[in-house]
Amino acid sequence: MDINYIALAIPVFFILIGIELISARVLGRSVYRFHDAITDLNCGVTQQVFEIFYKVLIFGIYFAVERAYGVWNLSATSLPAWILAFLGVDFLYYWWHRLSHEKNALWAIHVVHHQSQDYNLAVALRQALFSSFTTLPFYLVLAIVGIPLEIFFPIVSFSTLYQFWIHTELVPKLPVIDWVFNVPSHHRVHHAINPKYLDKNYAATLIVWDRLFGTYMDETEPPVYGTVKPFKSLNPLWANFDYWTYLIRTAKSTPRLKDKILVFWKGPQWTPPGVPSYPPPPEVSPDTFEKFDPPVSGAIKNYVLLQYIITGVVFFAMVLAEQHISVAFMIALSLLITISVVVTAGLFERRTWAVPFEHARLLYGTTLAIWFLRDHPSVAEVTPVIALIAVAMAFWVQRLEQKFSA
């Protein structure tokens, strides 16, 4: 589709995150940790970069199925068709979301969204690379019904946009409307690892599905966030593969073929015979729960913040201009952004490879900038300035290396 509603909303996302930060400061609440928030945003950026390349396939499959097998030829100007699409997307999302918690193969993808041990608007942007491939089979039901892509695409996009605002601790319970709509208190329950809250409140927009199918839970005690098996890394790429490695190791450790298959079919709490099982989830409290919180110096934070702003501007410009950029340059920019988010994690975690990788990233980014300026003679005179900035950053990052032992 021509309009990327999620990309257009990015400035609004950051404005609302800023408002949440200020509000939390005024209220004396601590809802953000710098490295965790940057990791959340990096997951979202990476997912959007990957989606640039596979969304044509996703929507192409939907379009082909709707044209070949659509039962009704519904018009994109029909109000009943829009209402049907809204209810259909919301209902099918509920079942995709529920099964993504109940089946390991789906949970291995969806788990990325739950790995943060904080709960704020940045967490809403923490998305998995391959979720679109797991939602597609569910949404093809709408294609078979005959919902045209011109209706399906905006409805799915606005369903995603709606879910942004419910990722906050600062909005209290909202009586009356919370009987029908998914609100922050409902979704706080969903993200919690308190035993009573596990596998509850799967809704996107309408909470009525949870009430109908017995998965509703009211917020009655302070939630603790994250996953029962904590993810202890700040690497947004590894976040997408960590649980897969656990499943593969478990499948290898069991001798029976049936159990090897069931590892991927069963839920996260199931283990095959002969493999040590996980104990029941313990009771948790915000006052005693220890978050994964590696120390990050102020110097590293300042450097990462500057690089993230630059990367964010490049990313936003790329998604807005994707139809006007050559495929080769798009791939090159995507690689730069992917390297950037990985190096950020390395700096946060004080990895020995982070500084040399950052030097290589700066050289690669400068090369891409010169490549771009070569085709735009009107601004080519800024090339020396970009080169000098890159050199200054290289010296800056070299000095950061001593902070790794601080």
MIVEX-351182 format. One record per residue (C-alpha): x, y, z; residue in one letter; residue number from 1. Coordinates in pm, whole numbers, plus 50000, padded with zeros to 5 digits. Example, Ala and Ser with C-alpha at 12.3 -4.5 7.8 and 13.67 -1.06 7.14 Angstrom:
BEGIN
x = 51230&y = 49550&z = 50780&residu = a&num = 1
x = 51367&y = 49894&z = 50714&residu = s&num = 2
This chain:
BEGIN
x = 50000&y = 50000&z = 50000&residu = m&num = 1
x = 50116&y = 50355&z = 49930&residu = d&num = 2
x = 50055&y = 50501&z = 50279&residu = i&num = 3
x = 50259&y = 50370&z = 50571&residu = n&num = 4
x = 50039&y = 50481&z = 50861&residu = y&num = 5
x = 50280&y = 50346&z = 51123&residu = i&num = 6
x = 50572&y = 50541&z = 50974&residu = a&num = 7
x = 50367&y = 50862&z = 50959&residu = l&num = 8
x = 50280&y = 50818&z = 51327&residu = a&num = 9
x = 50646&y = 50794&z = 51438&residu = i&num = 10
x = 50677&y = 51166&z = 51529&residu = p&num = 11
x = 50355&y = 51138&z = 51732&residu = v&num = 12
x = 50495&y = 50832&z = 51912&residu = f&num = 13
x = 50801&y = 51026&z = 52020&residu = f&num = 14
x = 50600&y = 51328&z = 52128&residu = i&num = 15
x = 50379&y = 51106&z = 52345&residu = l&num = 16
x = 50685&y = 50929&z = 52488&residu = i&num = 17
x = 50823&y = 51272&z = 52578&residu = g&num = 18
x = 50495&y = 51366&z = 52746&residu = i&num = 19
x = 50502&y = 51039&z = 52941&residu = e&num = 20
x = 50860&y = 51107&z = 53053&residu = l&num = 21
x = 50771&y = 51457&z = 53174&residu = i&num = 22
x = 50452&y = 51336&z = 53343&residu = s&num = 23
x = 50641&y = 51060&z = 53524&residu = a&num = 24
x = 50897&y = 51313&z = 53645&residu = r&num = 25
x = 50622&y = 51543&z = 53776&residu = v&num = 26
x = 50448&y = 51252&z = 53949&residu = l&num = 27
x = 50772&y = 51125&z = 54099&residu = g&num = 28
x = 50743&y = 50795&z = 53911&residu = r&num = 29
x = 51026&y = 50600&z = 53749&residu = s&num = 30
x = 50890&y = 50426&z = 53441&residu = v&num = 31
x = 51186&y = 50448&z = 53203&residu = y&num = 32
x = 51541&y = 50314&z = 53206&residu = r&num = 33
x = 51756&y = 50454&z = 52928&residu = f&num = 34
x = 51912&y = 50133&z = 52797&residu = h&num = 35
x = 51585&y = 49941&z = 52814&residu = d&num = 36
x = 51392&y = 50211&z = 52630&residu = a&num = 37
x = 51656&y = 50236&z = 52357&residu = i&num = 38
x = 51644&y = 49857&z = 52317&residu = t&num = 39
x = 51264&y = 49872&z = 52284&residu = d&num = 40
x = 51293&y = 50138&z = 52016&residu = l&num = 41
x = 51571&y = 49945&z = 51840&residu = n&num = 42
x = 51345&y = 49639&z = 51821&residu = c&num = 43
x = 51077&y = 49854&z = 51661&residu = g&num = 44
x = 51317&y = 50016&z = 51415&residu = v&num = 45
x = 51459&y = 49678&z = 51313&residu = t&num = 46
x = 51112&y = 49533&z = 51262&residu = q&num = 47
x = 51007&y = 49826&z = 51043&residu = q&num = 48
x = 51327&y = 49802&z = 50837&residu = v&num = 49
x = 51272&y = 49430&z = 50772&residu = f&num = 50
x = 50906&y = 49492&z = 50693&residu = e&num = 51
x = 50999&y = 49726&z = 50409&residu = i&num = 52
x = 51122&y = 49421&z = 50219&residu = f&num = 53
x = 50859&y = 49163&z = 50306&residu = y&num = 54
x = 50539&y = 49366&z = 50330&residu = k&num = 55
x = 50491&y = 49344&z = 49953&residu = v&num = 56
x = 50485&y = 48965&z = 49989&residu = l&num = 57
x = 50243&y = 48978&z = 50284&residu = i&num = 58
x = 49995&y = 49208&z = 50117&residu = f&num = 59
x = 50046&y = 49037&z = 49781&residu = g&num = 60
x = 49936&y = 48705&z = 49931&residu = i&num = 61
x = 49633&y = 48867&z = 50093&residu = y&num = 62
x = 49538&y = 49039&z = 49765&residu = f&num = 63
x = 49579&y = 48718&z = 49564&residu = a&num = 64
x = 49367&y = 48512&z = 49805&residu = v&num = 65
x = 49094&y = 48778&z = 49817&residu = e&num = 66
x = 49078&y = 48798&z = 49438&residu = r&num = 67
x = 49086&y = 48421&z = 49384&residu = a&num = 68
x = 48872&y = 48295&z = 49672&residu = y&num = 69
x = 48674&y = 48592&z = 49808&residu = g&num = 70
x = 48316&y = 48478&z = 49872&residu = v&num = 71
x = 48168&y = 48827&z = 49845&residu = w&num = 72
x = 48289&y = 49111&z = 49628&residu = n&num = 73
x = 48272&y = 49378&z = 49899&residu = l&num = 74
x = 48319&y = 49742&z = 49805&residu = s&num = 75
x = 48587&y = 49957&z = 49966&residu = a&num = 76
x = 48323&y = 50232&z = 50000&residu = t&num = 77
x = 48077&y = 50012&z = 50189&residu = s&num = 78
x = 48029&y = 50108&z = 50555&residu = l&num = 79
x = 47911&y = 49756&z = 50653&residu = p&num = 80
x = 48230&y = 49617&z = 50496&residu = a&num = 81
x = 48442&y = 49851&z = 50712&residu = w&num = 82
x = 48250&y = 49751&z = 51026&residu = i&num = 83
x = 48285&y = 49384&z = 50938&residu = l&num = 84
x = 48657&y = 49431&z = 50877&residu = a&num = 85
x = 48705&y = 49606&z = 51211&residu = f&num = 86
x = 48525&y = 49332&z = 51404&residu = l&num = 87
x = 48698&y = 49061&z = 51201&residu = g&num = 88
x = 49048&y = 49202&z = 51253&residu = v&num = 89
x = 48985&y = 49248&z = 51625&residu = d&num = 90
x = 48841&y = 48897&z = 51667&residu = f&num = 91
x = 49114&y = 48726&z = 51465&residu = l&num = 92
x = 49384&y = 48928&z = 51644&residu = y&num = 93
x = 49251&y = 48795&z = 51975&residu = y&num = 94
x = 49294&y = 48436&z = 51860&residu = w&num = 95
x = 49635&y = 48499&z = 51702&residu = w&num = 96
x = 49749&y = 48670&z = 52022&residu = h&num = 97
x = 49610&y = 48396&z = 52246&residu = r&num = 98
x = 49771&y = 48117&z = 52044&residu = l&num = 99
x = 50096&y = 48315&z = 52037&residu = s&num = 100
x = 50106&y = 48263&z = 52414&residu = h&num = 101
x = 49986&y = 47902&z = 52407&residu = e&num = 102
x = 50204&y = 47756&z = 52127&residu = k&num = 103
x = 50583&y = 47762&z = 52154&residu = n&num = 104
x = 50651&y = 47817&z = 51784&residu = a&num = 105
x = 50434&y = 48129&z = 51790&residu = l&num = 106
x = 50555&y = 48240&z = 52134&residu = w&num = 107
x = 50916&y = 48224&z = 52009&residu = a&num = 108
x = 50825&y = 48510&z = 51774&residu = i&num = 109
x = 50586&y = 48708&z = 51993&residu = h&num = 110
x = 50802&y = 48686&z = 52307&residu = v&num = 111
x = 51007&y = 48985&z = 52185&residu = v&num = 112
x = 50722&y = 49218&z = 52273&residu = h&num = 113
x = 50717&y = 49091&z = 52633&residu = h&num = 114
x = 51089&y = 49085&z = 52714&residu = q&num = 115
x = 51112&y = 49435&z = 52859&residu = s&num = 116
x = 51090&y = 49446&z = 53238&residu = q&num = 117
x = 50954&y = 49801&z = 53221&residu = d&num = 118
x = 50613&y = 49912&z = 53101&residu = y&num = 119
x = 50586&y = 50236&z = 52907&residu = n&num = 120
x = 50502&y = 50371&z = 52564&residu = l&num = 121
x = 50842&y = 50266&z = 52427&residu = a&num = 122
x = 50748&y = 49904&z = 52500&residu = v&num = 123
x = 50459&y = 49941&z = 52253&residu = a&num = 124
x = 50720&y = 49983&z = 51980&residu = l&num = 125
x = 50911&y = 49669&z = 52082&residu = r&num = 126
x = 50792&y = 49443&z = 51801&residu = q&num = 127
x = 50914&y = 49111&z = 51663&residu = a&num = 128
x = 51069&y = 49080&z = 51318&residu = l&num = 129
x = 50839&y = 48807&z = 51188&residu = f&num = 130
x = 50499&y = 48873&z = 51349&residu = s&num = 131
x = 50343&y = 48961&z = 51014&residu = s&num = 132
x = 50407&y = 48609&z = 50890&residu = f&num = 133
x = 50223&y = 48457&z = 51186&residu = t&num = 134
x = 49926&y = 48695&z = 51173&residu = t&num = 135
x = 49877&y = 48648&z = 50798&residu = l&num = 136
x = 49717&y = 48299&z = 50813&residu = p&num = 137
x = 49458&y = 48431&z = 51058&residu = f&num = 138
x = 49379&y = 48742&z = 50854&residu = y&num = 139
x = 49341&y = 48541&z = 50532&residu = l&num = 140
x = 48998&y = 48449&z = 50671&residu = v&num = 141
x = 48899&y = 48808&z = 50591&residu = l&num = 142
x = 49042&y = 48773&z = 50240&residu = a&num = 143
x = 48823&y = 48467&z = 50186&residu = i&num = 144
x = 48523&y = 48660&z = 50319&residu = v&num = 145
x = 48597&y = 48922&z = 50055&residu = g&num = 146
x = 48733&y = 49216&z = 50256&residu = i&num = 147
x = 48942&y = 49409&z = 49999&residu = p&num = 148
x = 49300&y = 49509&z = 50074&residu = l&num = 149
x = 49193&y = 49876&z = 50059&residu = e&num = 150
x = 48992&y = 49816&z = 50377&residu = i&num = 151
x = 49205&y = 49551&z = 50545&residu = f&num = 152
x = 49532&y = 49748&z = 50540&residu = f&num = 153
x = 49410&y = 50065&z = 50715&residu = p&num = 154
x = 49202&y = 49867&z = 50967&residu = i&num = 155
x = 49507&y = 49657&z = 51066&residu = v&num = 156
x = 49724&y = 49969&z = 51082&residu = s&num = 157
x = 49483&y = 50157&z = 51307&residu = f&num = 158
x = 49440&y = 49851&z = 51529&residu = s&num = 159
x = 49816&y = 49864&z = 51582&residu = t&num = 160
x = 49806&y = 50239&z = 51644&residu = l&num = 161
x = 49528&y = 50198&z = 51902&residu = y&num = 162
x = 49742&y = 49959&z = 52102&residu = q&num = 163
x = 50019&y = 50216&z = 52144&residu = f&num = 164
x = 49847&y = 50420&z = 52416&residu = w&num = 165
x = 49760&y = 50123&z = 52638&residu = i&num = 166
x = 50129&y = 50062&z = 52717&residu = h&num = 167
x = 50159&y = 50294&z = 53015&residu = t&num = 168
x = 50157&y = 50277&z = 53392&residu = e&num = 169
x = 50045&y = 50638&z = 53431&residu = l&num = 170
x = 49682&y = 50601&z = 53320&residu = v&num = 171
x = 49466&y = 50463&z = 53605&residu = p&num = 172
x = 49167&y = 50236&z = 53568&residu = k&num = 173
x = 48897&y = 50375&z = 53339&residu = l&num = 174
x = 48557&y = 50261&z = 53466&residu = p&num = 175
x = 48268&y = 50204&z = 53227&residu = v&num = 176
x = 48469&y = 50213&z = 52903&residu = i&num = 177
x = 48686&y = 49929&z = 53031&residu = d&num = 178
x = 48387&y = 49698&z = 52996&residu = w&num = 179
x = 48410&y = 49725&z = 52619&residu = v&num = 180
x = 48751&y = 49862&z = 52524&residu = f&num = 181
x = 49102&y = 49748&z = 52598&residu = n&num = 182
x = 49260&y = 50008&z = 52829&residu = v&num = 183
x = 49600&y = 50043&z = 53001&residu = p&num = 184
x = 49496&y = 49858&z = 53318&residu = s&num = 185
x = 49383&y = 49558&z = 53111&residu = h&num = 186
x = 49706&y = 49549&z = 52914&residu = h&num = 187
x = 49923&y = 49592&z = 53223&residu = r&num = 188
x = 49775&y = 49262&z = 53337&residu = v&num = 189
x = 49864&y = 49106&z = 53002&residu = h&num = 190
x = 50231&y = 49208&z = 53028&residu = h&num = 191
x = 50265&y = 49099&z = 53390&residu = a&num = 192
x = 50435&y = 48782&z = 53515&residu = i&num = 193
x = 50236&y = 48766&z = 53839&residu = n&num = 194
x = 50103&y = 48406&z = 53841&residu = p&num = 195
x = 49739&y = 48518&z = 53854&residu = k&num = 196
x = 49790&y = 48745&z = 53553&residu = y&num = 197
x = 49959&y = 48497&z = 53316&residu = l&num = 198
x = 49782&y = 48436&z = 52985&residu = d&num = 199
x = 49512&y = 48697&z = 53033&residu = k&num = 200
x = 49370&y = 48994&z = 52838&residu = n&num = 201
x = 49470&y = 48924&z = 52477&residu = y&num = 202
x = 49250&y = 49194&z = 52323&residu = a&num = 203
x = 49357&y = 49452&z = 52068&residu = a&num = 204
x = 49078&y = 49711&z = 52081&residu = t&num = 205
x = 48773&y = 49534&z = 52226&residu = l&num = 206
x = 48812&y = 49358&z = 52562&residu = i&num = 207
x = 48479&y = 49184&z = 52504&residu = v&num = 208
x = 48657&y = 48886&z = 52343&residu = w&num = 209
x = 48843&y = 48814&z = 52666&residu = d&num = 210
x = 48520&y = 48844&z = 52863&residu = r&num = 211
x = 48344&y = 48607&z = 52622&residu = l&num = 212
x = 48617&y = 48342&z = 52607&residu = f&num = 213
x = 48720&y = 48337&z = 52973&residu = g&num = 214
x = 49061&y = 48504&z = 52952&residu = t&num = 215
x = 48972&y = 48833&z = 53122&residu = y&num = 216
x = 49144&y = 48939&z = 53444&residu = m&num = 217
x = 49104&y = 49265&z = 53633&residu = d&num = 218
x = 49408&y = 49451&z = 53768&residu = e&num = 219
x = 49400&y = 49385&z = 54143&residu = t&num = 220
x = 49767&y = 49382&z = 54246&residu = e&num = 221
x = 50078&y = 49570&z = 54126&residu = p&num = 222
x = 50209&y = 49403&z = 53809&residu = p&num = 223
x = 50567&y = 49288&z = 53757&residu = v&num = 224
x = 50669&y = 49294&z = 53393&residu = y&num = 225
x = 50882&y = 49081&z = 53163&residu = g&num = 226
x = 50886&y = 48709&z = 53090&residu = t&num = 227
x = 50885&y = 48413&z = 53327&residu = v&num = 228
x = 51218&y = 48308&z = 53173&residu = k&num = 229
x = 51394&y = 48650&z = 53180&residu = p&num = 230
x = 51570&y = 48774&z = 52869&residu = f&num = 231
x = 51907&y = 48909&z = 52980&residu = k&num = 232
x = 52037&y = 49096&z = 52680&residu = s&num = 233
x = 51997&y = 49437&z = 52516&residu = l&num = 234
x = 52055&y = 49308&z = 52163&residu = n&num = 235
x = 51741&y = 49363&z = 51951&residu = p&num = 236
x = 51841&y = 49101&z = 51693&residu = l&num = 237
x = 51921&y = 48832&z = 51948&residu = w&num = 238
x = 51584&y = 48908&z = 52112&residu = a&num = 239
x = 51420&y = 48749&z = 51807&residu = n&num = 240
x = 51621&y = 48426&z = 51823&residu = f&num = 241
x = 51688&y = 48362&z = 52192&residu = d&num = 242
x = 51376&y = 48154&z = 52257&residu = y&num = 243
x = 51424&y = 47962&z = 51932&residu = w&num = 244
x = 51764&y = 47845&z = 52055&residu = t&num = 245
x = 51600&y = 47725&z = 52376&residu = y&num = 246
x = 51340&y = 47527&z = 52180&residu = l&num = 247
x = 51601&y = 47375&z = 51950&residu = i&num = 248
x = 51821&y = 47271&z = 52245&residu = r&num = 249
x = 51519&y = 47117&z = 52417&residu = t&num = 250
x = 51416&y = 46929&z = 52101&residu = a&num = 251
x = 51769&y = 46793&z = 52060&residu = k&num = 252
x = 51779&y = 46674&z = 52419&residu = s&num = 253
x = 51477&y = 46445&z = 52388&residu = t&num = 254
x = 51508&y = 46113&z = 52200&residu = p&num = 255
x = 51151&y = 46063&z = 52075&residu = r&num = 256
x = 51053&y = 46223&z = 51744&residu = l&num = 257
x = 50703&y = 46288&z = 51877&residu = k&num = 258
x = 50842&y = 46490&z = 52168&residu = d&num = 259
x = 51076&y = 46682&z = 51937&residu = k&num = 260
x = 50769&y = 46800&z = 51743&residu = i&num = 261
x = 50564&y = 46865&z = 52056&residu = l&num = 262
x = 50833&y = 47100&z = 52186&residu = v&num = 263
x = 50724&y = 47347&z = 51918&residu = f&num = 264
x = 50351&y = 47268&z = 51944&residu = w&num = 265
x = 50304&y = 47273&z = 52321&residu = k&num = 266
x = 50309&y = 47578&z = 52545&residu = g&num = 267
x = 50602&y = 47749&z = 52720&residu = p&num = 268
x = 50552&y = 47558&z = 53048&residu = q&num = 269
x = 50562&y = 47212&z = 52884&residu = w&num = 270
x = 50881&y = 47007&z = 52872&residu = t&num = 271
x = 50923&y = 46657&z = 52724&residu = p&num = 272
x = 50980&y = 46351&z = 52944&residu = p&num = 273
x = 51336&y = 46329&z = 53071&residu = g&num = 274
x = 51403&y = 46703&z = 53040&residu = v&num = 275
x = 51412&y = 46907&z = 53363&residu = p&num = 276
x = 51090&y = 47103&z = 53390&residu = s&num = 277
x = 51060&y = 47462&z = 53501&residu = y&num = 278
x = 50908&y = 47519&z = 53845&residu = p&num = 279
x = 50571&y = 47696&z = 53862&residu = p&num = 280
x = 50601&y = 48075&z = 53821&residu = p&num = 281
x = 50679&y = 48226&z = 54162&residu = p&num = 282
x = 50487&y = 48504&z = 54329&residu = e&num = 283
x = 50651&y = 48837&z = 54248&residu = v&num = 284
x = 50638&y = 49192&z = 54377&residu = s&num = 285
x = 50768&y = 49520&z = 54230&residu = p&num = 286
x = 50947&y = 49584&z = 54561&residu = d&num = 287
x = 51158&y = 49267&z = 54549&residu = t&num = 288
x = 51183&y = 49183&z = 54178&residu = f&num = 289
x = 51537&y = 49233&z = 54040&residu = e&num = 290
x = 51544&y = 49366&z = 53687&residu = k&num = 291
x = 51818&y = 49298&z = 53433&residu = f&num = 292
x = 51999&y = 49628&z = 53471&residu = d&num = 293
x = 52362&y = 49635&z = 53350&residu = p&num = 294
x = 52540&y = 49956&z = 53453&residu = p&num = 295
x = 52579&y = 50210&z = 53173&residu = v&num = 296
x = 52796&y = 50518&z = 53220&residu = s&num = 297
x = 52673&y = 50866&z = 53141&residu = g&num = 298
x = 52935&y = 50902&z = 52867&residu = a&num = 299
x = 52808&y = 50593&z = 52688&residu = i&num = 300
x = 52449&y = 50711&z = 52727&residu = k&num = 301
x = 52533&y = 51049&z = 52571&residu = n&num = 302
x = 52713&y = 50890&z = 52277&residu = y&num = 303
x = 52437&y = 50634&z = 52217&residu = v&num = 304
x = 52168&y = 50903&z = 52237&residu = l&num = 305
x = 52340&y = 51110&z = 51968&residu = l&num = 306
x = 52389&y = 50808&z = 51744&residu = q&num = 307
x = 52029&y = 50700&z = 51801&residu = y&num = 308
x = 51900&y = 51042&z = 51696&residu = i&num = 309
x = 52106&y = 51023&z = 51376&residu = i&num = 310
x = 51995&y = 50666&z = 51309&residu = t&num = 311
x = 51633&y = 50761&z = 51380&residu = g&num = 312
x = 51644&y = 51047&z = 51131&residu = v&num = 313
x = 51797&y = 50818&z = 50866&residu = v&num = 314
x = 51534&y = 50552&z = 50936&residu = f&num = 315
x = 51242&y = 50796&z = 50922&residu = f&num = 316
x = 51369&y = 50951&z = 50598&residu = a&num = 317
x = 51413&y = 50604&z = 50449&residu = m&num = 318
x = 51060&y = 50480&z = 50526&residu = v&num = 319
x = 50907&y = 50804&z = 50395&residu = l&num = 320
x = 51110&y = 50797&z = 50074&residu = a&num = 321
x = 51124&y = 50421&z = 50017&residu = e&num = 322
x = 50946&y = 50446&z = 49680&residu = q&num = 323
x = 51205&y = 50696&z = 49555&residu = h&num = 324
x = 51521&y = 50514&z = 49666&residu = i&num = 325
x = 51699&y = 50251&z = 49462&residu = s&num = 326
x = 51683&y = 49896&z = 49594&residu = v&num = 327
x = 52061&y = 49886&z = 49630&residu = a&num = 328
x = 52071&y = 50202&z = 49840&residu = f&num = 329
x = 51771&y = 50082&z = 50044&residu = m&num = 330
x = 51953&y = 49759&z = 50126&residu = i&num = 331
x = 52269&y = 49953&z = 50215&residu = a&num = 332
x = 52077&y = 50185&z = 50450&residu = l&num = 333
x = 51894&y = 49892&z = 50608&residu = s&num = 334
x = 52226&y = 49722&z = 50676&residu = l&num = 335
x = 52358&y = 50042&z = 50836&residu = l&num = 336
x = 52055&y = 50067&z = 51066&residu = i&num = 337
x = 52077&y = 49700&z = 51161&residu = t&num = 338
x = 52448&y = 49733&z = 51244&residu = i&num = 339
x = 52370&y = 50047&z = 51445&residu = s&num = 340
x = 52119&y = 49878&z = 51675&residu = v&num = 341
x = 52353&y = 49581&z = 51732&residu = v&num = 342
x = 52651&y = 49805&z = 51813&residu = v&num = 343
x = 52431&y = 50002&z = 52054&residu = t&num = 344
x = 52367&y = 49680&z = 52247&residu = a&num = 345
x = 52741&y = 49605&z = 52244&residu = g&num = 346
x = 52822&y = 49944&z = 52392&residu = l&num = 347
x = 52555&y = 49906&z = 52660&residu = f&num = 348
x = 52681&y = 49560&z = 52753&residu = e&num = 349
x = 53049&y = 49661&z = 52729&residu = r&num = 350
x = 53134&y = 49398&z = 52470&residu = r&num = 351
x = 53497&y = 49393&z = 52355&residu = t&num = 352
x = 53389&y = 49394&z = 51991&residu = w&num = 353
x = 53170&y = 49704&z = 52026&residu = a&num = 354
x = 53435&y = 49974&z = 51974&residu = v&num = 355
x = 53596&y = 49825&z = 51658&residu = p&num = 356
x = 53248&y = 49754&z = 51520&residu = f&num = 357
x = 53150&y = 50114&z = 51590&residu = e&num = 358
x = 53457&y = 50240&z = 51401&residu = h&num = 359
x = 53357&y = 50020&z = 51107&residu = a&num = 360
x = 52998&y = 50147&z = 51129&residu = r&num = 361
x = 53111&y = 50511&z = 51123&residu = l&num = 362
x = 53325&y = 50441&z = 50815&residu = l&num = 363
x = 53039&y = 50258&z = 50645&residu = y&num = 364
x = 52789&y = 50535&z = 50730&residu = g&num = 365
x = 53025&y = 50803&z = 50598&residu = t&num = 366
x = 53066&y = 50606&z = 50275&residu = t&num = 367
x = 52690&y = 50587&z = 50231&residu = l&num = 368
x = 52657&y = 50962&z = 50295&residu = a&num = 369
x = 52918&y = 51036&z = 50028&residu = i&num = 370
x = 52741&y = 50792&z = 49792&residu = w&num = 371
x = 52416&y = 50983&z = 49846&residu = f&num = 372
x = 52577&y = 51327&z = 49807&residu = l&num = 373
x = 52746&y = 51220&z = 49484&residu = r&num = 374
x = 52401&y = 51200&z = 49324&residu = d&num = 375
x = 52295&y = 51537&z = 49471&residu = h&num = 376
x = 52551&y = 51796&z = 49351&residu = p&num = 377
x = 52356&y = 52084&z = 49507&residu = s&num = 378
x = 52457&y = 51971&z = 49857&residu = v&num = 379
x = 52783&y = 51792&z = 49774&residu = a&num = 380
x = 52987&y = 52070&z = 49939&residu = e&num = 381
x = 52895&y = 51935&z = 50285&residu = v&num = 382
x = 53093&y = 51616&z = 50218&residu = t&num = 383
x = 53408&y = 51740&z = 50402&residu = p&num = 384
x = 53193&y = 51839&z = 50700&residu = v&num = 385
x = 53043&y = 51491&z = 50721&residu = i&num = 386
x = 53390&y = 51337&z = 50701&residu = a&num = 387
x = 53516&y = 51561&z = 50985&residu = l&num = 388
x = 53216&y = 51476&z = 51201&residu = i&num = 389
x = 53278&y = 51105&z = 51144&residu = a&num = 390
x = 53645&y = 51145&z = 51245&residu = v&num = 391
x = 53542&y = 51333&z = 51561&residu = a&num = 392
x = 53296&y = 51056&z = 51648&residu = m&num = 393
x = 53568&y = 50795&z = 51591&residu = a&num = 394
x = 53790&y = 50968&z = 51849&residu = f&num = 395
x = 53490&y = 50998&z = 52083&residu = w&num = 396
x = 53406&y = 50630&z = 52066&residu = v&num = 397
x = 53770&y = 50538&z = 52117&residu = q&num = 398
x = 53765&y = 50728&z = 52446&residu = r&num = 399
x = 53452&y = 50538&z = 52546&residu = l&num = 400
x = 53651&y = 50217&z = 52558&residu = e&num = 401
x = 53802&y = 50317&z = 52891&residu = q&num = 402
x = 53449&y = 50356&z = 53029&residu = k&num = 403
x = 53392&y = 49982&z = 52987&residu = f&num = 404
x = 53599&y = 49922&z = 53298&residu = s&num = 405
x = 53456&y = 50217&z = 53489&residu = a&num = 406
